[in-house]
Amino acid sequence: MEQKRDQWTSAATILTVAFALVVPFLSNNLFLLNLLSLMLIFIIFSSAWNLLAYSGQGSLGHAAFFGIGAYASTLIASASGITPYITIFLGAGVAAFIGILIGLTCVRLKEWFLAMVTFGFAIIVQTLTVSILAPMTGGWDGISSPRLLSPSIAGYQIIEYYSILLITIAAIVAIWYIMRSRLGLAFSAIRENELEARASGIDPVRYRLIAFALSAYIAGIAGALQIHHIGYITPEIYSVDLSFWPVTYVIFGGLGTLAGPIVGTVVLTIIWEGLKMAGITFARYVIIGVLLIMVIIFLPKGLVSLPERIREWRDERAKKAGPDTTGK
């Protein structure tokens, strides 16, 4: 059963990537291209949160690392003139460093106590950004951020899109490798049973700190990518809803799976934008909330488990029907 799920997950991931590769050739709609770019960025962000959850930790303030990576990359690029293609990784390094500092103080906390600490940290970072750091960050007004590519370059939107897609693929491959490695096995062991993990020689504090740093780093990459794609940054990047979106995407798609963040982000983005095009604004939140509740109740393992549930439902129906006694 697990093997079949992995096969379906791999196939779905490959199809998604293949579709993303050919989209620019199917349509020259710049709005669609921009939407897909943002969707790819949130796939990275959601995958970063999912990696943290894979180690048995929770965060309700991951927008803090998303924003720190964005601000750090912007300030470095603006001050030095270095291309954003390099500074996004430098900014992510700053986010990871801050993540380590936070992890050192609270990584021993249980899942939702840690989640509340990260939630509070995001609020603190936003407050510092609009007060003490305002001379550098521009306060609530924000500051401009160097674009990934200059708009003066012909076809820069398509080049930028493929750049984001390439980084997204690299992030997913890196996370896949981590999950399949000894490091991933340690994360899984800690999540399932911390006492048994300790008995096996695994140090939960050390590995949780590593998971926290890796997750913060990848979230920082996503934040920097978004801001260099948009070209402007404000403290709203630390907003509460930005912290909750990756949680929603991951739970909707499938917590602890590689494809979960991808499927959840793609499906919910399509629904969200579809409702917007239909003229539904605030009611979208209600609809998304209802869908999330339904998935949690009927598909607790997320949308990635849907083929498995359909198969189980068919098997149950076949058993109830019993053997054919008609002789036909």
Backbone hydrogen bonds, N-H to C=O, Kabsch-Sander energy under -0.5 kcal/mol:
donor,donor_aa,acceptor,acceptor_aa,energy
5,R,1,M,-2.2
6,D,2,E,-2.3
7,Q,3,Q,-2.2
8,W,4,K,-2.5
9,T,5,R,-2.6
10,S,6,D,-2.6
11,A,7,Q,-2.4
12,A,8,W,-2.7
13,T,9,T,-2.3
14,I,10,S,-2.5
15,L,11,A,-2.5
16,T,12,A,-2.1
17,V,13,T,-2.3
18,A,14,I,-2.6
19,F,15,L,-2.5
20,A,16,T,-2.4
21,L,17,V,-1.9
22,V,18,A,-1.4
23,V,19,F,-1.4
25,F,22,V,-1.3
26,L,22,V,-1.0
26,L,23,V,-1.3
27,S,23,V,-1.8
30,L,28,N,-0.6
33,L,29,N,-1.8
34,N,30,L,-2.4
35,L,31,F,-2.4
36,L,32,L,-2.5
37,S,33,L,-2.0
38,L,34,N,-2.2
39,M,35,L,-2.2
40,L,36,L,-2.4
41,I,37,S,-1.9
42,F,38,L,-2.0
43,I,39,M,-1.5
44,I,40,L,-1.7
45,F,41,I,-2.1
46,S,42,F,-2.7
47,S,43,I,-2.2
48,A,44,I,-2.0
49,W,45,F,-2.0
50,N,46,S,-2.5
51,L,47,S,-2.0
52,L,48,A,-1.5
53,A,49,W,-2.2
54,Y,50,N,-1.9
55,S,51,L,-0.7
55,S,52,L,-1.1
56,G,53,A,-2.0
57,Q,52,L,-1.6
58,G,111,E,-0.6
60,L,115,A,-1.1
64,A,61,G,-2.0
65,F,62,H,-0.5
66,F,62,H,-1.8
67,G,63,A,-2.9
68,I,64,A,-2.5
69,G,65,F,-2.1
70,A,66,F,-1.4
71,Y,67,G,-3.1
72,A,68,I,-2.8
73,S,69,G,-2.1
74,T,70,A,-2.3
75,L,71,Y,-2.8
76,I,72,A,-2.4
77,A,73,S,-2.7
78,S,74,T,-2.6
79,A,75,L,-2.2
80,S,76,I,-2.4
81,G,77,A,-2.0
86,I,83,T,-2.2
87,T,83,T,-1.8
88,I,84,P,-2.2
89,F,86,I,-1.0
90,L,86,I,-1.2
91,G,87,T,-3.5
92,A,88,I,-1.6
93,G,89,F,-1.4
94,V,90,L,-1.6
95,A,91,G,-2.0
96,A,92,A,-2.4
97,F,93,G,-2.2
98,I,94,V,-2.4
99,G,95,A,-2.3
100,I,96,A,-2.2
101,L,97,F,-1.9
102,I,98,I,-2.5
103,G,99,G,-2.7
104,L,100,I,-2.6
105,T,101,L,-0.9
105,T,102,I,-0.6
106,C,102,I,-1.6
107,V,103,G,-2.5
109,L,106,C,-1.7
113,F,110,K,-0.5
114,L,110,K,-2.7
115,A,111,E,-1.9
116,M,112,W,-1.6
117,V,113,F,-1.7
118,T,114,L,-2.4
119,F,115,A,-1.9
120,G,116,M,-2.3
121,F,117,V,-2.2
122,A,118,T,-2.0
123,I,119,F,-1.4
124,I,120,G,-2.1
125,V,121,F,-2.7
126,Q,122,A,-2.0
127,T,123,I,-2.2
128,L,124,I,-2.5
129,T,125,V,-2.2
130,V,126,Q,-1.6
131,S,127,T,-0.6
131,S,128,L,-0.6
133,L,128,L,-2.8
134,A,131,S,-1.1
136,M,133,L,-1.5
137,T,133,L,-2.6
138,G,134,A,-2.7
139,G,129,T,-0.6
141,D,138,G,-1.2
142,G,139,G,-0.9
143,I,233,I,-2.0
145,S,231,G,-1.9
148,L,228,H,-1.4
153,I,150,S,-2.1
156,Y,153,I,-1.6
159,I,155,G,-1.8
160,E,156,Y,-2.7
161,Y,157,Q,-2.2
162,Y,158,I,-2.4
163,S,159,I,-1.9
164,I,160,E,-2.3
165,L,161,Y,-2.5
166,L,162,Y,-2.4
167,I,163,S,-2.1
168,T,164,I,-2.3
169,I,165,L,-2.6
170,A,166,L,-2.3
171,A,167,I,-2.4
172,I,168,T,-2.4
173,V,169,I,-2.6
174,A,170,A,-2.4
175,I,171,A,-2.3
176,W,172,I,-2.7
177,Y,173,V,-2.5
178,I,174,A,-2.3
179,M,175,I,-2.7
180,R,176,W,-1.8
181,S,177,Y,-1.1
181,S,178,I,-0.5
184,G,178,I,-1.1
185,L,181,S,-2.0
186,A,182,R,-2.0
187,F,183,L,-2.2
188,S,184,G,-2.6
189,A,185,L,-2.4
190,I,186,A,-2.3
191,R,187,F,-2.2
192,E,188,S,-2.4
193,N,189,A,-2.6
197,A,193,N,-2.0
198,R,194,E,-2.3
199,A,195,L,-2.1
200,S,196,E,-1.3
201,G,198,R,-1.7
202,I,197,A,-2.5
207,Y,203,D,-2.2
208,R,204,P,-2.6
209,L,205,V,-1.9
210,I,206,R,-1.9
211,A,207,Y,-2.4
212,F,208,R,-2.4
213,A,209,L,-2.3
214,L,210,I,-2.7
215,S,211,A,-2.5
216,A,212,F,-2.4
217,Y,213,A,-2.2
218,I,214,L,-2.4
219,A,215,S,-2.4
220,G,216,A,-2.2
221,I,217,Y,-1.8
222,A,218,I,-2.0
223,G,219,A,-2.4
224,A,220,G,-2.4
225,L,221,I,-2.5
226,Q,222,A,-2.3
227,I,223,G,-2.1
228,H,224,A,-2.4
229,H,225,L,-1.6
230,I,226,Q,-2.4
231,G,227,I,-3.5
232,Y,227,I,-0.6
233,I,143,I,-2.5
237,I,234,T,-1.8
238,Y,235,P,-2.0
239,S,236,E,-1.9
243,S,239,S,-0.9
243,S,240,V,-0.8
244,F,240,V,-1.6
245,W,241,D,-1.8
247,V,243,S,-0.6
248,T,244,F,-2.4
249,Y,245,W,-2.9
250,V,246,P,-2.4
251,I,247,V,-2.4
252,F,248,T,-2.4
253,G,249,Y,-2.4
254,G,250,V,-3.5
257,T,254,G,-1.5
263,V,259,A,-3.2
264,G,260,G,-2.9
265,T,261,P,-2.0
266,V,262,I,-2.4
267,V,263,V,-2.6
268,L,264,G,-2.2
269,T,265,T,-2.0
270,I,266,V,-2.1
271,I,267,V,-2.3
272,W,268,L,-2.9
273,E,269,T,-2.7
274,G,270,I,-2.2
275,L,271,I,-2.5
276,K,272,W,-1.8
277,M,273,E,-2.4
278,A,274,G,-1.3
279,G,276,K,-1.6
280,I,275,L,-2.6
281,T,279,G,-0.6
284,R,281,T,-1.5
285,Y,282,F,-1.2
286,V,282,F,-0.7
287,I,283,A,-2.3
288,I,284,R,-2.9
289,G,285,Y,-2.2
290,V,286,V,-2.5
291,L,287,I,-2.5
292,L,288,I,-2.4
293,I,289,G,-2.2
294,M,290,V,-2.4
295,V,291,L,-2.3
296,I,292,L,-2.4
297,I,293,I,-2.1
298,F,294,M,-3.0
299,L,295,V,-2.4
302,G,299,L,-2.8
303,L,252,F,-2.1
304,V,253,G,-2.5
305,S,302,G,-1.7
306,L,303,L,-1.9
309,R,305,S,-2.3
310,I,306,L,-2.5
311,R,307,P,-2.1
312,E,308,E,-2.3
313,W,309,R,-2.5
314,R,310,I,-2.2
315,D,311,R,-2.2
316,E,312,E,-2.4
317,R,313,W,-2.1
318,A,314,R,-2.3
319,K,315,D,-2.1
320,K,316,E,-2.3
321,A,317,R,-2.1
322,G,318,A,-1.2
325,T,323,P,-0.6
